[in-house]
């Protein structure tokens, strides 16, 4: 069968695609690292979310995070080159991590496989949606170029809003600028955050958690009432009951919405802290 390109899909651990879904769709993953008490752990491999949040409660200092080493990505690409001609690598926003650049650099070393590095400009399950979409298309033998085109479409309709219980970590980790964090702590607000040009920015400042969640629901309602088919995901850090309740509400309210649940794992959880809740969706 000449002319057909066999394409793999690679993402990084911050997509937080539940493992059974990754396995089902044959999505390969390179982990980012989180450094806890001077020990480096590969998230989703050596350390899971539950254990991480438990340990974080007692920590004075914020854990540090680091991108996968170029050597590790290179090894992964070499393995993939044995079975595949091309790889679509969907990574977290280059605005908050050097992971994408690392894959581009590794791809230049490994000549046996064509690497299409894709900047999701976002993270967590919003990034996961893109990897899953790529995997579905790859299974239908869609060309890498066509897959990238579809990812651009997903990105154009993809929205994600999240609410953190406490801005301290985002501020300490340098992911939110000082003036914004100061304002947040002075007013004790629960801001709704989103990604703008690949960076985390406040979307609106809201005073209570309940109001913030209602506002996110309102934003979702605007999208859902158009009748378009939406794929949604509730993302949480250690708030599974609340996430489940939210998912059930959305699915029972709308026939055109399917919703799943994911989580903020260690690397992103370092910045958002415990108690964060988010909602992301895109048009199918």
C-alpha positions as CSV (number, residue, x, y, z in Angstrom):
1,X,0.0,0.0,0.0
2,X,2.1,2.8,-1.2
3,X,1.2,6.4,-0.6
4,X,-0.6,5.9,2.7
5,X,1.0,7.6,5.6
6,X,0.8,5.8,9.0
7,X,0.4,8.5,11.6
8,X,0.8,8.2,15.4
9,X,-0.6,10.7,17.9
10,X,1.5,11.9,20.8
11,X,0.6,14.3,23.6
12,X,2.0,15.2,26.9
13,X,0.8,14.3,30.4
14,X,-0.9,17.7,30.9
15,X,-3.8,16.7,28.6
16,X,-4.9,14.5,31.5
17,X,-6.7,12.2,29.2
18,X,-7.9,9.3,31.4
19,X,-5.6,6.3,30.8
20,X,-8.4,4.0,29.5
21,X,-9.2,6.6,26.8
22,X,-5.5,7.0,25.9
23,X,-5.2,3.2,25.6
24,X,-8.4,2.9,23.6
25,X,-7.3,5.5,21.0
26,X,-3.7,4.5,21.0
27,X,-2.4,7.9,22.1
28,X,1.2,8.0,23.1
29,X,2.3,10.3,25.9
30,X,5.4,12.0,27.2
31,X,5.2,13.1,30.9
32,X,6.2,16.4,32.4
33,X,7.9,16.4,35.8
34,X,6.9,17.7,39.1
35,X,9.6,18.2,41.8
36,X,8.3,17.5,45.3
37,X,10.7,17.6,48.3
38,X,13.7,17.7,45.9
39,X,12.5,14.5,44.2
40,X,11.5,14.6,40.5
41,X,8.4,12.5,39.5
42,X,7.0,12.0,36.1
43,X,3.3,12.9,36.5
44,X,0.8,10.2,35.5
45,X,3.7,7.7,35.7
46,X,5.4,8.0,39.1
47,X,2.9,10.2,40.8
48,X,-0.9,10.5,40.5
49,X,-3.1,13.5,41.4
50,X,-4.5,12.2,44.7
51,X,-1.1,11.5,46.2
52,X,0.2,14.8,44.9
53,X,-2.5,17.0,46.4
54,X,-2.1,15.2,49.7
55,X,1.6,16.0,49.8
56,X,1.1,19.5,48.6
57,X,-1.0,20.4,51.6
58,X,2.0,20.2,53.9
59,X,4.4,22.0,51.6
60,X,5.8,25.4,52.4
61,X,7.3,25.9,48.9
62,X,5.4,25.4,45.7
63,X,6.5,22.3,43.8
64,X,8.6,23.0,40.7
65,X,7.6,21.7,37.3
66,X,9.7,20.9,34.3
67,X,9.1,19.8,30.7
68,X,10.1,16.4,29.3
69,X,13.8,16.2,28.4
70,X,14.7,16.3,24.7
71,X,16.4,13.0,25.2
72,X,13.2,11.4,26.4
73,X,11.1,12.8,23.6
74,X,13.8,11.7,21.1
75,X,13.6,8.2,22.4
76,X,9.9,8.2,22.1
77,X,10.1,9.5,18.5
78,X,12.7,6.8,17.6
79,X,10.3,4.1,19.0
80,X,7.4,5.5,17.0
81,X,9.5,5.6,13.8
82,X,9.7,1.8,13.8
83,X,5.9,1.6,13.1
84,X,4.9,5.0,11.9
85,X,5.8,7.5,9.1
86,X,4.5,10.6,10.9
87,X,3.5,11.8,14.3
88,X,1.1,14.5,15.3
89,X,2.3,15.9,18.7
90,X,-0.3,17.9,20.5
91,X,1.2,19.9,23.4
92,X,0.2,22.3,26.1
93,X,0.4,26.0,25.3
94,X,3.9,27.2,24.3
95,X,2.9,30.3,26.2
96,X,3.3,28.4,29.6
97,X,5.8,25.6,28.8
98,X,8.7,24.8,26.6
99,X,7.4,21.3,25.9
100,X,6.4,22.1,22.3
101,X,9.8,23.5,21.5
102,X,11.4,20.4,23.0
103,X,9.4,18.2,20.7
104,X,10.4,20.4,17.7
105,X,14.0,20.1,18.7
106,X,13.8,16.3,19.2
107,X,12.0,16.0,15.8
108,X,15.0,17.7,14.1
109,X,17.3,15.0,15.5
110,X,15.1,12.0,14.5
111,X,14.9,11.9,10.7
112,X,13.1,8.6,10.3
113,X,9.7,10.1,11.2
114,X,7.9,13.3,10.2
115,X,7.0,15.3,13.3
116,X,4.0,17.7,13.2
117,X,4.2,19.6,16.5
118,X,0.9,21.3,17.3
119,X,0.5,24.1,19.8
120,X,-2.9,23.6,21.5
121,X,-2.5,27.1,23.0
122,X,-4.3,25.6,26.0
123,X,-3.9,22.7,28.4
124,X,-5.7,19.9,30.3
125,X,-8.6,18.2,28.6
126,X,-9.1,21.1,26.1
127,X,-5.7,19.9,24.8
128,X,-6.9,16.3,25.3
129,X,-9.8,16.9,23.0
130,X,-7.4,17.8,20.2
131,X,-5.3,14.7,20.8
132,X,-8.4,12.5,20.8
133,X,-9.7,14.2,17.6
134,X,-6.3,13.6,16.0
135,X,-6.4,9.9,17.1
136,X,-9.8,9.3,15.6
137,X,-8.7,10.8,12.3
138,X,-5.4,8.9,12.3
139,X,-7.3,5.7,12.7
140,X,-9.2,6.5,9.5
141,X,-5.9,7.1,7.7
142,X,-6.4,10.8,7.3
143,X,-3.3,12.6,6.2
144,X,-1.3,14.6,8.8
145,X,-2.0,17.8,6.9
146,X,-5.8,17.2,7.0
147,X,-5.5,16.3,10.7
148,X,-3.8,19.6,11.5
149,X,-6.6,21.4,9.5
150,X,-9.2,19.7,11.7
151,X,-7.3,20.6,14.9
152,X,-7.4,24.3,13.8
153,X,-11.2,23.9,13.5
154,X,-11.4,22.4,17.0
155,X,-9.2,25.1,18.4
156,X,-11.5,27.8,16.9
157,X,-14.6,26.5,18.7
158,X,-12.8,25.4,21.9
159,X,-13.6,27.3,25.0
160,X,-12.3,26.7,28.5
161,X,-13.0,28.5,31.7
162,X,-11.8,27.7,35.2
163,X,-12.1,28.9,38.7
164,X,-9.4,28.6,41.3
165,X,-10.1,28.6,45.0
166,X,-7.0,30.6,45.7
167,X,-4.7,32.7,43.5
168,X,-1.6,32.2,45.6
169,X,-0.1,29.3,43.6
170,X,-0.7,31.0,40.2
171,X,1.0,34.1,41.5
172,X,3.9,32.3,43.2
173,X,4.5,30.2,40.2
174,X,4.7,33.3,38.0
175,X,1.8,32.2,35.8
176,X,-0.4,35.2,36.7
177,X,1.0,38.7,36.9
178,X,1.6,40.4,40.2
179,X,-1.0,43.2,39.9
180,X,-3.7,40.7,39.0
181,X,-2.8,38.5,42.0
182,X,-2.7,41.4,44.4
183,X,-6.1,42.5,43.2
184,X,-7.4,39.0,43.7
185,X,-6.2,38.6,47.2
186,X,-7.2,42.0,48.4
187,X,-10.8,41.5,47.2
188,X,-10.9,37.8,48.0
189,X,-12.4,37.3,44.6
190,X,-12.9,34.0,42.8
191,X,-11.8,35.0,39.4
192,X,-12.8,33.0,36.3
193,X,-9.6,32.4,34.3
194,X,-9.2,31.5,30.6
195,X,-6.4,31.2,28.0
196,X,-5.7,34.2,25.8
197,X,-2.9,33.9,23.2
198,X,-1.7,30.9,25.1
199,X,-1.4,32.6,28.5
200,X,-3.6,32.4,31.6
201,X,-5.6,35.6,32.1
202,X,-8.5,36.6,34.3
203,X,-11.8,36.5,32.3
204,X,-14.0,38.1,35.0
205,X,-13.6,38.8,38.7
206,X,-16.4,37.3,40.7
207,X,-16.7,37.4,44.5
208,X,-18.0,34.0,45.4
209,X,-17.4,30.5,44.2
210,X,-21.0,29.8,43.6
211,X,-21.4,32.9,41.5
212,X,-18.3,32.1,39.5
213,X,-19.6,28.6,38.8
214,X,-22.9,30.0,37.8
215,X,-21.2,32.4,35.4
216,X,-19.3,29.6,33.7
217,X,-22.6,27.7,33.4
218,X,-24.1,30.7,31.7
219,X,-21.3,30.9,29.2
220,X,-21.8,27.2,28.4
221,X,-25.6,27.8,28.1
222,X,-24.9,30.4,25.4
223,X,-23.0,27.8,23.4
224,X,-25.3,24.9,24.0
225,X,-28.6,26.7,23.2
226,X,-27.4,27.1,19.6
227,X,-28.2,23.4,19.2
228,X,-24.8,22.5,17.9
229,X,-23.3,19.2,19.0
230,X,-20.9,19.9,21.9
231,X,-18.3,17.7,23.4
232,X,-17.7,19.0,27.0
233,X,-15.6,18.1,29.9
234,X,-15.7,19.1,33.6
235,X,-12.2,19.3,35.1
236,X,-11.5,19.4,38.8
237,X,-8.8,19.1,41.4
238,X,-10.1,16.9,44.2
239,X,-13.7,17.9,43.7
240,X,-15.0,14.8,42.0
241,X,-18.6,14.8,43.5
242,X,-19.0,18.4,42.4
243,X,-17.7,17.5,38.9
244,X,-20.1,14.5,38.6
245,X,-23.0,16.6,39.6
246,X,-22.1,19.3,37.0
247,X,-21.7,16.7,34.3
248,X,-25.1,15.1,35.0
249,X,-26.8,18.5,35.1
250,X,-25.4,19.5,31.7
251,X,-26.2,16.2,30.0
252,X,-29.8,16.1,31.4
253,X,-30.4,19.7,30.3
254,X,-29.2,19.3,26.7
255,X,-29.6,16.5,24.2
256,X,-26.8,18.0,22.0
257,X,-24.1,17.8,24.8
258,X,-21.9,14.9,25.8
259,X,-19.8,15.5,28.8
260,X,-16.9,13.7,30.5
261,X,-14.8,14.2,33.6
262,X,-11.1,14.9,33.8
263,X,-8.8,16.4,36.5
264,X,-6.1,18.9,37.0
265,X,-3.0,16.6,37.5
266,X,0.2,17.5,39.4
267,X,1.9,19.9,36.9
268,X,-1.2,22.1,36.3
269,X,-2.4,21.5,39.8
270,X,0.8,23.0,41.1
271,X,-0.4,26.3,39.7
272,X,-4.2,26.0,40.3
273,X,-4.2,24.3,43.7
274,X,-6.8,22.2,45.2
275,X,-10.5,23.0,44.7
276,X,-10.2,24.3,41.1
277,X,-13.1,23.5,38.7
278,X,-13.1,24.1,35.0
279,X,-15.4,23.5,32.0
280,X,-14.2,23.1,28.5
281,X,-16.1,22.3,25.3
282,X,-15.8,22.4,21.5
283,X,-18.2,21.9,18.5
284,X,-18.1,18.3,17.2
